[in-house]
Amino acid sequence: MKSVTILGTGISGSAAAKLCAANDISCTLVNDGDGAVLPDGDLIVVSPGMHPGKSALYKQALASGREIVSEMEFGYRFWKRPLLAITGTNGKTTTTELTCHLLRSCGIVAETCGNIGRPLSDLAAEPGDCQCAVTEVSSFQLEKIRDFAPQAAVILNFQSDHIDRYPGGFAEYCAVKERIFTHVPPENRIYGLSFRDVPRRVTAEGQKLFSDGKYFFDLAGCDLPGAHNVENAAAALELCLRFLPPEMCGQEQLIAGLRSFKRGRHRIETVCVRDGVTYVNDSKGTNPAAVLAAIDSCAGKLVILLGGLGKGMDFSPLASRAHRFRAAILYGQDRAELFRVLTGKCPCFDCGSDFSLVMSCAKAQALPGDTILLSPACASMDMFKNYAERGDTFARLARK
């Protein structure tokens, strides 16, 4: 490999270029806005944000006959150490962070990467003392893999998401997710608790976890509330049991890790309590299944903030919780579909694309004891740079 063409100049593209530099490979970074002419190169590395049906450069790449790989696949080809991988519609970030935390509690120098923060190419360029990469993997990153071979991997769940990207709809989306197991030994292919009739070492009853049929730990009191976090914890624990040698996988160390773990931001995060109203930031709730989990984690009546880019998803499951809503505050590009699902089932308010209006309207509807919940069921890019900016904006306005 002498030259690489990188599609996309964002975080992933820049990481791929960094990896090229570390290995004395010439590269060219291009975006659709740069004239949309595909440069020459032995290999094409595509960033996950490039849409195969919308990007002019991606279409040229597909027509060129050259090998196309995802940035994650490119990074993996230079990664010479163990790697664990997590995918699924919901819970990826929490499970990735928790798996890394548990490995560290057992003495392993582990780092998170992939769809969470640092791209794998960046870690491959500067691995430092890292002994294991714990990789959050999106369907976009799995579209163009060939050699990607985690030691163990998990699919947490399948729910409606990103349907606008896949002509084959939900079935194609699931098939792309399943590609994570392509080079994983059968005994290390892990499915989340939502899947039935699959072999697993870790099971759950309520909030109690069992390992190989024996009681392991009760998650009550940990920073892992709700049934969805039981699924996340079970998957993280299972990954550790499949990866670590028995002498490093002590129950005391793993339990200490579960107890000390703290969730990251923007996932069912209590921001503040003002005038008796609790403000909860769940900006990472970007599909209906994630929103249902957030709703079920909150007590009492909710003023829920919904909207953004719908990605062709089915919002009808939200109607099953409409009795919990004192009001639904709807905003963003695809709010009309949310209106269609919720009108007549709870009070609905249209706030257009004005997020300050969203917050003032929510405050006006909430009563003491209520929760104002930002759990949008949609992507953020119609009004914000990403989900983090959306969550930060919610938190800032809530505190004001």
C-alpha positions as CSV (number, residue, x, y, z in Angstrom):
1,M,0.0,0.0,0.0
2,K,1.6,3.2,-1.2
3,S,-1.2,5.7,-1.2
4,V,-4.6,6.1,0.4
5,T,-7.6,8.2,-0.5
6,I,-9.7,9.2,2.6
7,L,-13.3,10.2,2.2
8,G,-14.3,12.7,4.9
9,T,-12.1,15.2,6.8
10,G,-13.7,15.0,10.2
11,I,-12.6,13.1,13.3
12,S,-12.4,9.6,11.6
13,G,-10.8,10.9,8.4
14,S,-8.2,12.9,10.4
15,A,-7.4,9.8,12.4
16,A,-6.9,7.7,9.3
17,A,-4.5,10.4,7.9
18,K,-2.6,10.3,11.2
19,L,-2.2,6.5,10.9
20,C,-1.0,6.9,7.3
21,A,1.7,9.4,8.5
22,A,2.8,7.0,11.3
23,N,3.4,4.3,8.7
24,D,4.9,6.5,5.9
25,I,1.9,6.1,3.6
26,S,0.9,9.1,1.5
27,C,-2.8,10.1,1.7
28,T,-5.3,12.6,0.3
29,L,-8.3,13.7,2.4
30,V,-11.3,14.9,0.4
31,N,-14.9,16.0,1.1
32,D,-17.9,16.3,-1.2
33,G,-17.5,20.0,-1.1
34,D,-14.0,19.9,-2.5
35,G,-15.2,19.5,-6.1
36,A,-16.3,15.9,-5.7
37,V,-13.5,14.4,-7.9
38,L,-12.1,11.2,-6.5
39,P,-8.2,11.2,-6.4
40,D,-6.1,8.2,-7.3
41,G,-5.0,5.9,-4.5
42,D,-4.4,2.2,-3.8
43,L,-7.0,2.1,-1.1
44,I,-10.1,4.1,-0.3
45,V,-10.9,4.7,3.4
46,V,-14.4,6.0,4.1
47,S,-15.6,7.9,7.2
48,P,-18.8,6.6,8.8
49,G,-20.6,9.9,8.1
50,M,-20.3,9.5,4.3
51,H,-23.6,8.2,2.9
52,P,-23.2,5.7,0.1
53,G,-26.4,6.9,-1.6
54,K,-25.9,10.6,-1.1
55,S,-22.2,11.3,-1.3
56,A,-20.9,12.0,-4.9
57,L,-17.4,10.9,-3.8
58,Y,-18.7,7.7,-2.3
59,K,-20.6,6.9,-5.5
60,Q,-17.4,7.5,-7.6
61,A,-15.5,5.2,-5.2
62,L,-18.1,2.4,-5.6
63,A,-17.8,2.8,-9.4
64,S,-14.0,2.8,-9.4
65,G,-13.6,-0.9,-8.6
66,R,-10.9,0.0,-5.9
67,E,-11.0,-1.6,-2.5
68,I,-13.1,0.5,0.0
69,V,-12.7,0.0,3.7
70,S,-14.2,1.8,6.8
71,E,-11.9,3.8,9.0
72,M,-12.3,1.2,11.7
73,E,-11.2,-1.6,9.3
74,F,-8.2,0.5,8.3
75,G,-7.2,1.1,11.9
76,Y,-7.6,-2.6,12.7
77,R,-5.1,-3.6,9.9
78,F,-2.5,-1.8,12.0
79,W,-3.7,-2.9,15.4
80,K,-1.6,-5.8,16.7
81,R,-3.1,-6.2,20.2
82,P,-6.4,-7.7,21.6
83,L,-9.7,-6.0,20.7
84,L,-13.2,-6.4,22.0
85,A,-16.2,-5.0,20.1
86,I,-19.7,-3.9,21.0
87,T,-22.6,-3.1,18.7
88,G,-26.4,-3.0,18.8
89,T,-29.0,-0.3,18.5
90,N,-29.0,0.9,22.2
91,G,-26.6,0.6,25.1
92,K,-23.3,0.5,23.1
93,T,-21.6,3.4,24.8
94,T,-22.5,2.4,28.4
95,T,-21.5,-1.2,27.7
96,T,-18.2,-0.1,26.0
97,E,-17.3,2.2,29.0
98,L,-18.3,-0.4,31.5
99,T,-16.3,-3.2,29.8
100,C,-13.2,-1.0,29.8
101,H,-13.8,-0.1,33.4
102,L,-14.1,-3.8,34.4
103,L,-11.0,-4.7,32.6
104,R,-9.1,-2.0,34.3
105,S,-10.4,-3.2,37.7
106,C,-8.7,-6.6,36.8
107,G,-5.4,-4.9,36.0
108,I,-5.7,-4.7,32.2
109,V,-4.6,-1.4,30.5
110,A,-7.7,-0.9,28.3
111,E,-8.9,2.0,26.2
112,T,-12.3,2.8,24.6
113,C,-12.4,3.7,21.0
114,G,-14.4,3.5,17.8
115,N,-17.8,5.1,17.7
116,I,-17.1,6.5,21.2
117,G,-14.5,9.4,21.2
118,R,-11.2,8.2,19.8
119,P,-11.2,6.4,16.4
120,L,-9.4,3.0,16.2
121,S,-7.0,4.5,13.7
122,D,-5.9,7.1,16.2
123,L,-5.3,4.5,18.8
124,A,-3.4,2.3,16.3
125,A,-1.2,5.3,15.5
126,E,-0.4,5.9,19.1
127,P,-1.2,2.7,21.1
128,G,1.0,3.6,24.1
129,D,0.6,1.0,26.9
130,C,-2.8,-0.1,25.8
131,Q,-3.3,-3.9,26.2
132,C,-6.9,-4.1,24.9
133,A,-9.0,-1.8,22.7
134,V,-12.7,-1.8,23.7
135,T,-14.4,-0.7,20.6
136,E,-17.9,0.7,20.1
137,V,-19.0,-0.2,16.6
138,S,-21.8,1.4,14.6
139,S,-23.5,-0.2,11.6
140,F,-21.9,2.5,9.4
141,Q,-18.4,1.2,10.4
142,L,-19.4,-2.4,9.7
143,E,-20.5,-1.7,6.1
144,K,-17.0,-1.9,4.8
145,I,-15.0,-4.4,6.8
146,R,-13.0,-7.4,5.6
147,D,-10.4,-8.4,8.2
148,F,-11.9,-7.0,11.4
149,A,-11.6,-9.8,14.0
150,P,-12.3,-9.0,17.6
151,Q,-11.4,-11.6,20.2
152,A,-14.9,-11.4,21.5
153,A,-17.9,-9.3,20.4
154,V,-21.5,-8.6,21.5
155,I,-24.7,-7.6,19.7
156,L,-26.8,-6.0,22.5
157,N,-30.2,-5.7,20.7
158,F,-31.9,-4.8,17.4
159,Q,-34.4,-1.9,17.3
160,S,-35.6,0.4,14.5
161,D,-32.8,2.9,13.7
162,H,-31.0,4.3,10.6
163,I,-33.7,2.8,8.3
164,D,-33.2,5.7,5.9
165,R,-29.7,4.4,5.1
166,Y,-30.6,0.9,4.1
167,P,-32.7,0.1,1.0
168,G,-33.5,-3.3,2.5
169,G,-34.9,-1.7,5.6
170,F,-34.7,-3.2,9.1
171,A,-33.6,-6.7,7.8
172,E,-30.6,-5.1,6.0
173,Y,-29.7,-3.0,9.1
174,C,-29.7,-6.2,11.2
175,A,-27.6,-8.1,8.7
176,V,-25.0,-5.3,8.7
177,K,-24.8,-5.4,12.5
178,E,-24.3,-9.2,12.3
179,R,-21.1,-8.6,10.3
180,I,-19.3,-7.9,13.6
181,F,-19.2,-11.7,14.1
182,T,-17.6,-12.5,10.7
183,H,-14.2,-13.4,12.2
184,V,-15.1,-14.0,15.8
185,P,-14.9,-17.6,17.1
186,P,-18.4,-19.0,17.7
187,E,-17.8,-19.5,21.4
188,N,-17.1,-15.7,21.7
189,R,-20.1,-14.4,19.8
190,I,-22.3,-12.9,22.5
191,Y,-25.9,-11.8,22.2
192,G,-27.7,-9.5,24.7
193,L,-30.4,-10.6,27.1
194,S,-33.1,-9.4,24.6
195,F,-32.2,-12.4,22.3
196,R,-33.8,-15.7,23.2
197,D,-32.5,-19.3,22.9
198,V,-28.8,-18.4,22.7
199,P,-26.1,-19.8,24.9
200,R,-24.7,-17.4,27.5
201,R,-22.6,-17.5,30.6
202,V,-24.3,-14.4,32.3
203,T,-28.0,-14.3,33.0
204,A,-30.2,-12.0,35.0
205,E,-33.3,-12.1,37.3
206,G,-34.5,-8.6,38.0
207,Q,-31.3,-6.7,38.9
208,K,-29.4,-9.8,40.0
209,L,-26.7,-11.2,37.8
210,F,-25.7,-14.8,37.6
211,S,-22.5,-16.3,36.2
212,D,-22.5,-19.9,35.0
213,G,-25.7,-20.4,36.9
214,K,-24.4,-19.1,40.2
215,Y,-25.3,-15.8,41.9
216,F,-22.8,-13.1,41.1
217,F,-24.0,-9.6,42.1
218,D,-27.0,-7.4,42.7
219,L,-26.9,-4.2,40.6
220,A,-29.3,-2.4,43.0
221,G,-27.5,0.7,44.3
222,C,-25.0,0.9,41.4
223,D,-25.0,3.6,38.8
224,L,-26.8,1.3,36.4
225,P,-30.5,1.9,36.8
226,G,-33.2,0.3,34.8
227,A,-33.7,-3.0,32.9
228,H,-31.7,-1.7,29.9
229,N,-28.6,-1.3,32.2
230,V,-29.0,-4.9,33.4
231,E,-28.6,-5.9,29.8
232,N,-25.6,-3.6,29.4
233,A,-23.9,-4.9,32.6
234,A,-24.6,-8.6,31.7
235,A,-23.0,-8.0,28.3
236,A,-19.9,-6.2,29.7
237,L,-19.4,-9.0,32.3
238,E,-19.8,-11.7,29.7
239,L,-17.2,-10.0,27.4
240,C,-14.7,-9.9,30.4
241,L,-15.4,-13.6,31.2
242,R,-14.8,-14.6,27.6
243,F,-11.6,-12.6,27.3
244,L,-9.8,-12.6,30.6
245,P,-7.8,-15.7,31.7
246,P,-9.5,-17.2,34.8
247,E,-6.6,-16.1,37.1
248,M,-7.3,-12.5,36.2
249,C,-11.1,-12.7,36.3
250,G,-11.7,-12.6,40.0
251,Q,-15.2,-12.0,41.3
252,E,-14.1,-9.4,43.8
253,Q,-12.3,-7.3,41.2
254,L,-15.3,-7.4,38.8
255,I,-17.8,-6.6,41.6
256,A,-15.6,-3.7,42.7
257,G,-15.6,-2.4,39.1
258,L,-19.4,-2.6,38.9
259,R,-19.8,-0.7,42.2
260,S,-17.3,2.1,41.2
261,F,-18.6,2.6,37.6
262,K,-20.2,5.9,36.7
263,R,-22.1,6.4,33.5
264,G,-21.1,9.0,31.0
265,R,-23.0,12.1,30.1
266,H,-26.2,12.6,28.1
267,R,-27.8,9.2,29.0
268,I,-30.6,9.6,31.6
269,E,-28.5,12.3,33.3
270,T,-30.2,14.4,36.0
271,V,-29.1,18.0,35.3
272,C,-30.8,19.9,38.1
273,V,-34.0,20.3,40.1
274,R,-35.7,23.7,39.8
275,D,-39.0,24.7,41.4
276,G,-39.7,21.1,42.2
277,V,-39.2,20.0,38.6
278,T,-36.4,17.5,37.7
279,Y,-34.6,18.1,34.4
280,V,-33.2,14.9,32.8
281,N,-30.8,14.9,29.8
282,D,-31.1,11.8,27.7
283,S,-29.8,13.4,24.4
284,K,-28.4,10.0,23.5
285,G,-31.9,8.6,23.3
286,T,-31.9,8.8,19.5
287,N,-34.5,6.0,18.7
288,P,-37.9,5.0,20.2
289,A,-36.5,2.0,22.1
290,A,-34.0,4.2,23.9
291,V,-36.7,6.6,24.7
292,L,-38.9,3.9,26.2
293,A,-36.0,2.9,28.5
294,A,-35.5,6.5,29.6
295,I,-39.2,6.9,30.3
296,D,-39.3,3.7,32.4
297,S,-36.4,5.0,34.4
298,C,-38.3,8.1,35.5
299,A,-41.0,8.4,38.1
300,G,-44.3,10.3,37.9
301,K,-45.5,12.5,35.1
302,L,-43.2,13.6,32.3
303,V,-42.9,16.6,30.0
304,I,-41.0,15.0,27.2
305,L,-39.0,16.8,24.5
306,L,-39.1,14.9,21.2
307,G,-37.8,15.7,17.7
308,G,-35.0,16.1,15.2
309,L,-34.0,13.9,12.3
310,G,-36.2,10.8,12.3
311,K,-34.0,8.6,10.0
312,G,-37.1,6.8,8.7
313,M,-37.9,5.2,12.1
314,D,-41.2,3.9,13.4
315,F,-42.3,6.1,16.3
316,S,-45.5,4.3,17.0
317,P,-44.1,2.5,20.2
318,L,-44.0,5.9,21.9
319,A,-47.8,5.9,22.0
320,S,-47.7,3.1,24.5
321,R,-46.3,5.6,27.1
322,A,-48.4,8.6,26.2
323,H,-50.4,8.2,29.5
324,R,-47.1,9.2,31.3
325,F,-46.8,12.5,29.4
326,R,-48.2,15.6,30.9
327,A,-47.2,17.1,27.6
328,A,-45.1,16.3,24.5
329,I,-43.0,19.2,23.3
330,L,-42.2,18.6,19.6
331,Y,-39.5,20.3,17.5
332,G,-37.1,19.8,14.6
333,Q,-37.3,18.6,11.1
334,D,-39.4,15.4,11.5
335,R,-41.8,16.6,14.3
336,A,-44.8,16.1,12.0
337,E,-44.4,12.3,12.3
338,L,-44.3,12.5,16.1
339,F,-47.4,14.6,16.0
340,R,-49.1,12.0,13.9
341,V,-48.3,9.3,16.5
342,L,-49.1,11.3,19.7
343,T,-52.0,13.7,18.7
344,G,-55.1,12.7,20.7
345,K,-53.1,10.7,23.2
346,C,-51.5,13.5,25.1
347,P,-51.2,17.3,24.8
348,C,-48.7,18.2,22.0
349,F,-47.0,21.5,21.4
350,D,-45.1,22.5,18.2
351,C,-42.0,24.6,18.9
352,G,-40.6,24.5,15.4
353,S,-36.8,24.8,15.4
354,D,-36.5,27.1,18.3
355,F,-34.9,25.2,21.2
356,S,-35.3,28.2,23.6
357,L,-39.0,28.0,22.9
358,V,-38.9,24.3,23.5
359,M,-37.5,24.9,27.0
360,S,-39.8,27.7,28.0
361,C,-42.8,25.7,26.8
362,A,-41.7,22.7,28.8
363,K,-41.3,24.8,31.9
364,A,-44.8,26.3,31.4
365,Q,-46.4,22.8,31.3
366,A,-44.5,21.1,34.1
367,L,-45.9,20.9,37.6
368,P,-43.9,20.3,40.9
369,G,-43.0,16.7,41.1
370,D,-42.8,16.3,37.3
371,T,-39.7,15.5,35.2
372,I,-38.8,17.4,32.0
373,L,-37.1,14.7,29.9
374,L,-35.0,15.4,26.8
375,S,-35.1,12.0,25.1
376,P,-35.6,13.0,21.4
377,A,-36.0,9.7,19.6
378,C,-34.2,11.4,16.7
379,A,-30.7,12.4,15.5
380,S,-29.6,15.9,16.3
381,M,-28.0,17.2,13.1
382,D,-31.0,19.3,11.9
383,M,-30.4,21.8,14.7
384,F,-27.2,20.8,16.5
385,K,-23.7,19.6,15.7
386,N,-24.2,16.4,17.5
387,Y,-26.1,14.8,20.4
388,A,-23.6,16.3,22.9
389,E,-24.3,19.8,21.8
390,R,-28.0,19.2,22.1
391,G,-27.6,17.8,25.6
392,D,-25.3,20.6,26.7
393,T,-27.8,23.2,25.4
394,F,-30.6,21.5,27.3
395,A,-28.5,21.5,30.5
396,R,-27.5,25.1,30.1
397,L,-31.0,26.3,29.6
398,A,-32.3,24.1,32.4
399,R,-29.9,25.7,34.9
400,K,-30.8,29.2,33.7
